[in-house]
Amino acid sequence: MICVYDKKTTKGNFDNNGLAVLNECIKCEITHELNGDYSLDLEYPSNSKKAQYLIKYNIIKAAGQLFRIIKITKENKDQKIISVWARHIFYDLNFYFIENVKAELCSVKTAMTKALIGDLPLTYTVGSDIVLGSTIYFVEDNPAAAMFNIIKRWGRGELLRDNFDIKILQSMGSDNGVTVRRGKNIEAIKVINDATDIVTKIYPKGNNNVKLTEKYISVTNWDGEDYPPFPLIKEVKFDADDEPTLRTLATAAAATIGLERSTIEVDMIELSRTVEYKNYTQLETISVGDSVTIIHDDVDVNVKVPVIKIITDVLTGLNSKVTFGQPRKPMQDLSGLIQTISDDLGNQVAQALSSMMYYSNGQTLTIGTTLQQPIYLGVAAIADTNLFLSLSMYGTASQACTLTIEIQLDNKDIVFTPKQKLQAGDNVVGIPLGIPQVGAGGHYIGVFLKVDAGTFTIPIYNLQAMVDGRNLQGGLSAEIPHAEASSTQYYINVKGSRQATATSLEVAQAPPVGNTTGQSVAYQNVKGSHVTATNASVTLA
């Protein structure tokens, strides 16, 4: 059912038919693109009484999603038609303005939250399963653009827009075993091969203008018959401070850089008129972000690619056009791609070992009768987990009083609110607390303190908070910190263009290496696309 609502209708008030049910639609299509367009095109008889509600900024609900009308076109043909174009309700965020907001060393969810300025958190909710830390500044921007900038800054993520619920996920789709056989003479299937980013020789540059002695690194088989009789050279910048590191990164990049990009468009309506249609019916209900296996009949090769764009006919409930293939990714993003590989290894190490987050006060604290928050500790969980909080403090009370301790998880009070009587002079307080069933993602633990009389002075480093648990990103490992991980990417050759067909990742906890207090993280690249993390832990300073 397709309904239209008044422009001032707010969240929580769309569970009715609104101003009218649009039951005379001539056309109603939703275009949904991975990390791109999400809009609705609708055509309606202009002589219908309900056409009066198709005005700018009114809201249309179709296929369970909300779209705000932005553009209206009236055509005076034999059949008078009013056409409207509406954007997903997510794009209401375009109308807000961020002057200057900083999100420093935080998870994706925290950055998304900071982008929701003013009272936007009352309308929109955000979430993410990407807990790797980074920093981003939103300066003279809008919250909608900020979400896409977060994806660009973190170098990963797919934007899931479900009305007022926004998520940036590692992958928003699924693999349901859908297979498409790529034939030769099916007119309803268009194959686009893009050679824009193909490179046969790279000129690597590192930080502070670091360069290679040999200057260039060539791609394997760069002089093959599929390339022109001259090298295709482009400069590529890497995060490398010395020549050996630059050479290692550039050699790894040469194995994957500039491959031919292919996209396949399937016109389901046109395809329905062919005898091959029965082999493609699964595409009628597939979703953006889902994985599809392409079978190349001519070379007997299977390649798995994502669905990057779908046009859905709301009137039939089926997809009318499906596009799948590799989303365009600029060649200059190679450093980000290599960092992504390292970050993925870090995620896997976090799942294999338990970890501990630690805080101590860096200056003397004076707790008075006004509630204050000395501890605000970020916790990033790779997967669902149980947390254990240990709170310890030593201080001097100016007089006998009662200390109130309040603890929050994600800015919500935990029911456990202990009070401790303090005597005048020295006092030691210890609080153990279990926090069960904490979901994956970024979280914050806050501790608030106050006394009912006088003051309670805590010397430097004498307020300590420790959070322990499995599946935590970063922190200090519960073991002597040493872990090993490796990732292997396999490639096959499809008419001169390498295509990724499988990825494997192994994580193993290794024996302790000496009686050390901490180790740094170091990744090594071994022969092309095989990446090994030799020491994966965090040094506690």
C-alpha positions as CSV (number, residue, x, y, z in Angstrom):
1,M,0.0,0.0,0.0
2,I,1.3,3.5,-1.0
3,C,0.2,6.4,1.3
4,V,0.9,10.1,1.4
5,Y,1.3,12.1,4.6
6,D,1.4,15.8,5.5
7,K,4.8,17.4,5.4
8,K,4.7,18.1,9.2
9,T,4.1,14.4,10.1
10,T,6.8,13.3,12.6
11,K,8.4,10.0,13.6
12,G,5.9,7.6,15.3
13,N,2.9,8.9,13.3
14,F,3.2,6.9,10.1
15,D,1.2,3.9,11.3
16,N,-2.0,5.0,9.6
17,N,-3.1,5.9,6.0
18,G,-2.2,9.5,6.3
19,L,-3.9,12.0,3.9
20,A,-4.8,9.3,1.3
21,V,-4.0,5.9,0.0
22,L,-2.5,6.3,-3.5
23,N,-4.3,3.4,-5.2
24,E,-4.3,4.8,-8.8
25,C,-0.5,4.9,-9.3
26,I,0.6,4.6,-12.9
27,K,4.2,4.0,-11.9
28,C,6.0,3.7,-8.6
29,E,9.7,2.8,-8.5
30,I,12.3,2.9,-5.8
31,T,15.9,3.3,-6.8
32,H,18.4,2.0,-4.1
33,E,22.1,2.2,-4.7
34,L,24.8,0.9,-2.4
35,N,26.2,4.0,-0.6
36,G,24.4,6.2,-3.1
37,D,21.0,7.2,-4.3
38,Y,17.8,6.2,-2.4
39,S,14.8,7.8,-4.1
40,L,11.3,7.2,-5.4
41,D,9.7,8.0,-8.8
42,L,5.9,8.1,-8.9
43,E,3.4,8.9,-11.6
44,Y,-0.3,9.6,-10.8
45,P,-3.3,10.8,-12.8
46,S,-3.5,14.5,-12.3
47,N,-7.3,14.6,-12.5
48,S,-7.6,12.4,-9.4
49,K,-8.8,14.0,-6.2
50,K,-5.8,12.5,-4.4
51,A,-3.3,14.3,-6.7
52,Q,-3.9,17.4,-4.6
53,Y,-1.7,15.8,-1.9
54,L,1.3,15.3,-4.2
55,I,2.9,18.6,-3.3
56,K,6.4,19.6,-2.3
57,Y,7.7,18.3,1.1
58,N,4.8,15.9,1.7
59,I,5.9,12.4,2.5
60,I,5.1,9.2,0.6
61,K,5.3,5.8,2.3
62,A,6.1,2.9,-0.1
63,A,7.4,-0.6,0.6
64,G,7.6,0.4,4.2
65,Q,10.0,3.3,3.6
66,L,9.4,7.1,3.8
67,F,10.3,9.5,1.0
68,R,9.9,13.3,1.0
69,I,8.7,14.9,-2.2
70,I,11.3,17.2,-3.7
71,K,10.4,17.7,-7.4
72,I,7.0,17.7,-9.2
73,T,6.4,17.6,-12.9
74,K,3.0,18.0,-14.6
75,E,2.5,16.6,-18.1
76,N,-0.4,17.5,-20.4
77,K,-0.5,14.5,-22.7
78,D,-3.5,12.4,-23.7
79,Q,-3.5,11.1,-20.1
80,K,-2.7,14.0,-17.8
81,I,0.0,12.8,-15.4
82,I,1.7,14.3,-12.4
83,S,5.2,12.9,-11.7
84,V,7.0,13.3,-8.4
85,W,10.5,12.5,-7.3
86,A,11.1,12.0,-3.6
87,R,14.2,11.3,-1.5
88,H,14.4,8.9,1.3
89,I,13.6,10.4,4.7
90,F,17.4,10.0,5.6
91,Y,18.1,13.0,3.3
92,D,16.1,15.3,5.7
93,L,19.5,15.4,7.3
94,N,20.6,17.6,4.4
95,F,18.6,20.5,5.8
96,Y,20.7,20.7,9.0
97,F,24.1,22.4,9.3
98,I,27.2,21.3,11.2
99,E,29.4,24.3,12.0
100,N,32.4,22.5,13.6
101,V,32.3,19.2,15.4
102,K,35.2,16.9,16.1
103,A,35.1,13.1,16.6
104,E,38.5,12.1,17.8
105,L,39.9,8.6,18.2
106,C,36.4,7.0,18.3
107,S,34.4,4.2,16.8
108,V,32.1,4.7,13.7
109,K,29.0,4.8,16.0
110,T,30.4,7.6,18.1
111,A,31.3,9.6,15.0
112,M,27.8,9.1,13.7
113,T,26.3,10.2,17.0
114,K,28.4,13.4,17.0
115,A,27.1,14.2,13.5
116,L,23.6,14.2,14.8
117,I,23.6,17.8,16.1
118,G,20.9,19.5,18.2
119,D,17.8,17.4,18.8
120,L,18.4,15.1,15.9
121,P,19.1,12.1,18.2
122,L,15.4,12.3,19.3
123,T,14.4,11.5,15.7
124,Y,17.3,9.4,14.2
125,T,19.1,6.4,15.7
126,V,22.5,5.3,14.6
127,G,24.6,2.2,14.9
128,S,27.5,0.3,13.5
129,D,29.4,-3.0,13.9
130,I,32.7,-1.3,12.9
131,V,34.6,-0.5,16.1
132,L,38.0,0.5,14.7
133,G,39.0,3.9,15.9
134,S,39.7,6.9,13.8
135,T,39.3,10.7,13.8
136,I,37.1,12.9,11.6
137,Y,36.2,16.6,11.7
138,F,32.8,17.9,10.4
139,V,33.3,21.5,9.4
140,E,30.5,23.4,7.6
141,D,28.8,20.2,6.6
142,N,25.4,18.5,6.9
143,P,24.7,15.3,8.8
144,A,23.7,13.3,5.7
145,A,27.0,14.1,4.0
146,A,28.8,13.4,7.3
147,M,27.6,9.8,7.2
148,F,29.2,9.3,3.7
149,N,32.3,11.1,4.9
150,I,32.6,8.7,7.8
151,I,32.6,5.7,5.4
152,K,35.3,7.5,3.3
153,R,37.4,8.3,6.4
154,W,37.3,4.8,7.8
155,G,37.8,3.3,4.4
156,R,35.0,0.8,4.8
157,G,31.3,0.5,5.6
158,E,27.9,0.2,3.8
159,L,25.1,2.6,4.7
160,L,21.9,1.0,5.7
161,R,19.0,3.4,5.7
162,D,15.7,2.1,7.3
163,N,13.5,5.2,7.7
164,F,14.9,7.0,10.8
165,D,17.3,4.2,11.7
166,I,20.8,4.6,10.2
167,K,23.6,2.0,10.3
168,I,27.1,1.8,8.8
169,L,27.9,-1.9,8.6
170,Q,30.8,-4.0,7.4
171,S,28.3,-5.6,5.1
172,M,24.6,-4.8,4.8
173,G,23.7,-7.8,2.6
174,S,23.9,-11.5,2.8
175,D,24.9,-14.4,0.6
176,N,21.9,-16.6,-0.2
177,G,23.6,-18.6,-2.9
178,V,22.2,-16.6,-5.8
179,T,24.0,-17.5,-9.1
180,V,23.9,-15.7,-12.4
181,R,25.3,-17.4,-15.5
182,R,26.9,-14.9,-17.8
183,G,26.0,-15.9,-21.4
184,K,26.9,-14.2,-24.6
185,N,23.7,-13.3,-26.5
186,I,21.2,-12.1,-23.9
187,E,20.3,-8.6,-24.8
188,A,18.6,-7.9,-21.4
189,I,22.0,-8.3,-19.7
190,K,24.5,-5.5,-20.2
191,V,28.2,-6.0,-19.2
192,I,30.3,-2.9,-18.6
193,N,34.1,-3.3,-18.5
194,D,35.8,-0.2,-17.2
195,A,39.5,0.2,-17.9
196,T,39.8,3.7,-16.4
197,D,41.9,2.7,-13.4
198,I,44.1,0.0,-15.1
199,V,47.7,0.7,-14.3
200,T,50.7,-1.3,-15.5
201,K,53.5,0.6,-13.7
202,I,53.3,2.6,-10.5
203,Y,55.5,5.4,-9.2
204,P,55.4,5.0,-5.4
205,K,55.9,8.0,-3.0
206,G,56.0,7.8,0.8
207,N,55.9,10.4,3.6
208,N,58.4,13.3,3.4
209,N,58.8,12.6,-0.4
210,V,60.4,9.1,0.2
211,K,61.0,7.3,-3.1
212,L,62.4,4.1,-4.4
213,T,65.9,3.8,-5.8
214,E,64.5,1.9,-8.8
215,K,61.6,4.6,-9.0
216,Y,59.0,2.3,-10.6
217,I,57.3,-1.1,-9.8
218,S,55.7,-2.9,-12.7
219,V,52.5,-4.9,-12.6
220,T,52.9,-8.6,-13.5
221,N,52.5,-9.3,-17.3
222,W,52.2,-5.5,-17.9
223,D,53.5,-6.0,-21.5
224,G,50.8,-8.7,-22.3
225,E,48.6,-8.6,-25.4
226,D,45.7,-7.0,-23.4
227,Y,47.6,-3.8,-22.9
228,P,48.7,-1.0,-25.2
229,P,52.4,-0.9,-26.4
230,F,53.3,1.6,-23.7
231,P,53.2,1.5,-19.9
232,L,50.2,3.0,-18.0
233,I,52.0,4.9,-15.2
234,K,50.4,6.6,-12.2
235,E,51.8,8.1,-9.0
236,V,50.5,6.3,-5.9
237,K,51.1,7.7,-2.3
238,F,51.7,5.3,0.6
239,D,52.0,5.8,4.4
240,A,55.6,4.8,4.5
241,D,58.5,6.6,6.3
242,D,61.4,4.7,4.7
243,E,62.3,3.0,1.5
244,P,62.0,-0.6,2.6
245,T,58.5,-0.1,3.9
246,L,57.5,1.8,0.7
247,R,58.8,-1.0,-1.4
248,T,56.9,-3.6,0.6
249,L,53.6,-1.7,0.3
250,A,54.1,-0.8,-3.3
251,T,54.9,-4.4,-4.2
252,A,51.7,-5.6,-2.5
253,A,49.7,-2.9,-4.3
254,A,51.1,-3.9,-7.7
255,A,49.3,-7.3,-7.3
256,T,45.8,-5.7,-7.2
257,I,46.0,-2.1,-8.4
258,G,44.2,-0.9,-11.5
259,L,42.4,-4.1,-12.3
260,E,39.6,-3.9,-14.9
261,R,36.3,-3.2,-13.1
262,S,33.2,-5.0,-14.4
263,T,29.5,-4.3,-13.7
264,I,26.5,-6.2,-15.0
265,E,23.1,-4.7,-15.4
266,V,20.1,-7.0,-15.7
267,D,16.8,-5.6,-17.1
268,M,14.3,-8.0,-15.5
269,I,11.4,-6.7,-17.5
270,E,13.2,-7.3,-20.8
271,L,14.6,-10.5,-19.5
272,S,11.1,-11.8,-18.7
273,R,10.5,-12.0,-22.5
274,T,13.3,-14.5,-23.0
275,V,13.6,-18.2,-22.5
276,E,16.6,-17.6,-20.2
277,Y,14.3,-15.8,-17.7
278,K,13.8,-19.0,-15.6
279,N,17.5,-18.9,-14.7
280,Y,17.3,-15.4,-13.2
281,T,14.1,-15.4,-11.1
282,Q,16.1,-15.2,-7.9
283,L,17.1,-11.6,-8.8
284,E,13.5,-10.5,-8.4
285,T,13.8,-10.4,-4.6
286,I,17.5,-9.9,-4.0
287,S,18.6,-6.8,-1.9
288,V,21.3,-4.2,-2.2
289,G,24.5,-5.4,-0.7
290,D,23.8,-9.1,-1.2
291,S,26.4,-11.2,-2.9
292,V,25.9,-12.9,-6.3
293,T,28.0,-15.5,-7.9
294,I,28.7,-14.9,-11.6
295,I,29.5,-17.9,-13.7
296,H,31.5,-17.1,-16.9
297,D,30.5,-19.7,-19.4
298,D,33.3,-18.8,-21.8
299,V,36.1,-19.3,-19.3
300,D,34.5,-21.6,-16.8
301,V,35.2,-19.3,-13.8
302,N,33.0,-18.3,-10.8
303,V,33.3,-14.7,-9.4
304,K,31.4,-13.4,-6.4
305,V,30.3,-9.7,-6.6
306,P,28.0,-7.4,-4.6
307,V,24.6,-6.1,-5.7
308,I,25.3,-2.3,-6.0
309,K,22.0,-1.0,-7.4
310,I,18.3,-2.1,-7.6
311,I,15.3,-0.5,-9.1
312,T,12.1,-2.0,-7.5
313,D,8.7,-1.8,-9.0
314,V,6.5,-1.1,-5.9
315,L,3.3,-2.0,-7.8
316,T,4.5,-5.6,-8.4
317,G,6.8,-5.9,-5.4
318,L,9.6,-7.2,-7.7
319,N,12.9,-5.9,-8.8
320,S,12.8,-4.4,-12.4
321,K,16.5,-3.8,-12.8
322,V,19.5,-5.2,-10.9
323,T,23.1,-4.0,-11.2
324,F,26.0,-6.0,-9.6
325,G,29.7,-5.8,-9.8
326,Q,32.5,-3.9,-8.1
327,P,31.6,-0.4,-6.9
328,R,34.0,2.2,-8.3
329,K,37.0,2.7,-6.0
330,P,39.7,5.3,-6.9
331,M,43.2,3.9,-7.4
332,Q,44.4,6.5,-4.9
333,D,42.6,4.6,-2.1
334,L,45.3,1.8,-2.2
335,S,46.8,2.9,1.1
336,G,43.4,2.7,2.7
337,L,42.9,-0.7,1.2
338,I,46.1,-2.0,2.8
339,Q,45.2,-0.4,6.1
340,T,41.8,-2.1,5.9
341,I,43.6,-5.5,5.6
342,S,45.6,-4.7,8.7
343,D,42.5,-3.5,10.6
344,D,40.7,-6.7,9.7
345,L,43.5,-8.7,11.2
346,G,43.2,-6.6,14.3
347,N,39.5,-7.4,14.6
348,Q,40.3,-11.1,14.3
349,V,43.0,-10.9,17.0
350,A,40.5,-9.1,19.3
351,Q,38.0,-12.0,18.9
352,A,40.7,-14.6,19.7
353,L,41.9,-13.0,23.0
354,S,40.4,-11.4,26.0
355,S,41.3,-7.8,26.7
356,M,41.3,-5.2,29.4
357,M,40.6,-1.5,29.3
358,Y,42.3,0.6,32.0
359,Y,41.9,4.1,33.4
360,S,43.6,6.0,36.2
361,N,43.3,9.7,37.1
362,G,46.1,11.8,35.7
363,Q,45.6,14.6,38.2
364,T,44.4,15.0,41.8
365,L,40.6,15.0,42.0
366,T,38.5,16.8,44.6
367,I,35.0,15.3,44.9
368,G,32.4,17.7,46.4
369,T,28.7,17.7,46.9
370,T,28.0,18.3,43.2
371,L,27.9,15.1,41.1
372,Q,30.9,15.0,38.8
373,Q,32.2,12.5,36.2
374,P,35.9,11.7,36.5
375,I,35.7,8.5,34.3
376,Y,34.4,8.3,30.8
377,L,35.9,5.1,29.3
378,G,35.3,3.9,25.7
379,V,34.8,0.2,25.1
380,A,34.7,-1.3,21.6
381,A,33.3,-4.8,21.2
382,I,33.9,-6.9,18.1
383,A,31.0,-9.2,19.1
384,D,28.4,-9.6,21.9
385,T,30.2,-10.0,25.2
386,N,30.0,-9.8,29.0
387,L,32.0,-7.1,30.8
388,F,33.5,-7.0,34.2
389,L,34.1,-3.5,35.8
390,S,36.5,-3.2,38.7
391,L,36.6,0.2,40.4
392,S,39.2,1.1,43.1
393,M,40.0,4.3,44.8
394,Y,42.0,5.8,47.7
395,G,41.4,9.2,49.1
396,T,41.2,11.5,52.1
397,A,37.8,12.8,53.4
398,S,37.7,16.2,55.0
399,Q,35.0,15.0,57.4
400,A,32.8,12.0,57.9
401,C,30.4,11.7,54.9
402,T,28.7,9.4,52.5
403,L,30.2,8.8,49.0
404,T,27.6,8.1,46.2
405,I,28.8,6.2,43.1
406,E,26.7,6.2,39.9
407,I,27.7,4.1,36.9
408,Q,26.3,4.5,33.4
409,L,26.6,2.3,30.2
410,D,26.0,4.3,27.1
411,N,24.7,7.3,29.1
412,K,22.0,5.2,30.8
413,D,22.1,4.5,34.5
414,I,22.9,1.0,35.8
415,V,20.5,0.1,38.6
416,F,23.5,-0.7,40.9
417,T,24.1,2.6,42.7
418,P,26.2,1.9,45.8
419,K,26.9,4.3,48.7
420,Q,29.9,4.1,50.9
421,K,30.3,5.8,54.4
422,L,33.7,7.5,54.6
423,Q,35.5,8.5,57.9
424,A,37.5,11.6,58.2
425,G,41.0,10.9,56.9
426,D,42.1,8.0,54.8
427,N,39.6,5.7,53.0
428,V,39.9,2.9,50.4
429,V,36.9,1.9,48.3
430,G,36.6,-1.1,45.9
431,I,33.6,-1.9,43.7
432,P,33.3,-5.0,41.5
433,L,30.5,-5.1,38.9
434,G,29.4,-7.5,36.2
435,I,27.7,-6.0,33.1
436,P,26.2,-9.0,31.1
437,Q,25.0,-9.2,27.5
438,V,26.6,-6.1,26.0
439,G,26.0,-5.9,22.3
440,A,28.7,-5.6,19.6
441,G,29.8,-2.0,18.8
442,G,31.1,1.0,20.5
443,H,30.1,1.7,24.2
444,Y,31.0,4.1,26.9
445,I,31.2,3.5,30.7
446,G,30.8,6.6,32.8
447,V,31.4,6.8,36.6
448,F,30.0,9.7,38.7
449,L,31.0,10.6,42.2
450,K,29.8,13.0,44.9
451,V,29.7,13.3,48.7
452,D,26.9,14.6,50.9
453,A,29.3,16.8,53.0
454,G,32.8,18.2,52.8
455,T,35.2,16.9,50.2
456,F,36.9,13.7,49.2
457,T,40.4,14.2,47.7
458,I,41.8,11.5,45.5
459,P,45.6,11.7,44.7
460,I,46.9,11.3,41.2
461,Y,46.7,7.7,39.9
462,N,44.6,6.6,42.9
463,L,41.3,6.3,41.0
464,Q,41.4,3.2,38.9
465,A,38.9,1.6,36.6
466,M,39.4,-1.7,34.7
467,V,37.0,-3.2,32.2
468,D,37.7,-6.8,31.2
469,G,36.0,-9.1,28.7
470,R,36.3,-11.0,25.5
471,N,35.8,-9.6,21.9
472,L,37.2,-6.2,22.9
473,Q,39.1,-4.1,20.4
474,G,42.4,-2.7,21.7
475,G,43.3,-2.5,25.4
476,L,45.7,-4.8,27.2
477,S,45.5,-8.5,26.6
478,A,44.7,-10.8,29.5
479,E,47.5,-13.0,28.3
480,I,51.1,-11.9,27.8
481,P,50.3,-10.0,24.7
482,H,51.3,-12.0,21.6
483,A,49.2,-13.2,18.8
484,E,49.7,-14.2,15.2
485,A,47.3,-13.8,12.3
486,S,47.5,-14.3,8.6
487,S,45.3,-13.5,5.6
488,T,45.5,-15.0,2.1
489,Q,43.8,-13.5,-1.0
490,Y,43.6,-15.8,-4.0
491,Y,43.3,-14.5,-7.6
492,I,42.5,-16.1,-10.9
493,N,43.0,-14.8,-14.4
494,V,40.0,-13.9,-16.5
495,K,41.2,-12.8,-19.9
496,G,44.1,-11.0,-18.5
497,S,42.2,-9.4,-15.6
498,R,42.7,-10.8,-12.1
499,Q,39.6,-11.4,-10.1
500,A,39.4,-12.2,-6.4
501,T,37.6,-15.5,-5.7
502,A,38.4,-16.4,-2.2
503,T,39.7,-15.0,1.0
504,S,40.9,-16.9,4.1
505,L,42.0,-15.6,7.5
506,E,43.6,-17.6,10.3
507,V,44.1,-16.4,13.9
508,A,46.0,-18.4,16.4
509,Q,47.2,-17.6,19.9
510,A,50.9,-18.1,20.1
511,P,53.0,-19.0,23.2
512,P,54.2,-16.0,25.3
513,V,57.5,-14.4,24.2
514,G,59.4,-13.4,27.2
515,N,58.3,-11.7,30.4
516,T,57.5,-8.3,28.8
517,T,55.0,-5.7,29.8
518,G,53.8,-4.8,26.3
519,Q,54.4,-5.2,22.6
520,S,53.7,-3.0,19.6
521,V,51.6,-4.0,16.6
522,A,53.6,-4.9,13.5
523,Y,52.3,-6.3,10.2
524,Q,54.4,-7.8,7.5
525,N,53.6,-8.4,3.9
526,V,54.9,-11.7,2.5
527,K,55.0,-12.2,-1.2
528,G,52.2,-10.2,-2.6
529,S,48.8,-10.6,-1.0
530,H,49.7,-12.8,2.0
531,V,49.6,-10.6,5.1
532,T,50.9,-11.7,8.5
533,A,50.5,-9.9,11.8
534,T,53.5,-10.8,13.9
535,N,52.8,-9.0,17.1
536,A,49.2,-7.9,17.7
537,S,48.7,-6.1,21.1
538,V,48.7,-2.8,22.7
539,T,51.4,-1.3,24.9
540,L,50.1,0.2,28.2
541,A,52.1,3.3,29.0
